[in-house]
Amino acid sequence: WRKLSALERVQDSELEQVRALLRDVPTLLVGDLNVPPGFAAHTTVASWDFENASVQLGVDPGQHPSFSVRVGGVPIRGRPDFLYTRGLEPRAVRVFEGHPSDHDGVVGVFGALR
C-alpha cells in the first residue's frame, strides 16, 4: 500500500464519475491516463472488470509508444493512451504516428463478444 499522489486522487475521482455512467453495458473506455500501467488509474479501471485491449490481443503496450518528447535532449517515450474494454472483443489495436495532438492516435477495432 502506498499513499496516492494528488494526480492519482484526481484521476480516481474522475474515474468514479465515469463508472457511475457506465453501469453494466458493453463499454469501450478510451483515455490518456497520463501514467503507465501499475498506477492507481489502471488498477481502478481493472477493478471494474475492464481489460486492456492491447494486452487481450497479446501486445505489450510499452512496445508501441503513443507519446514522445525530448527533455534536456533525452528522448522519453511511453504509452499513456489506453483502450479498455468490458463486454467487447478487441480485434485490433494500432498506434498511428503523426501526432494528431501532442500524442499519436491509438485506434482499435472491436466487436460483440461471441
Secondary structure, 3 states (H helix, E strand, C coil): CCCCCHHHHHHHHHHHHHHHHHCCCCEEEEEECCCCCCCHHHHHHHHCCCEEHHHHCCCCHHHCCCEEEEECCEEEEECCEEEEEECEEEEEEEEECCCCCCCCEEEEEEEECC
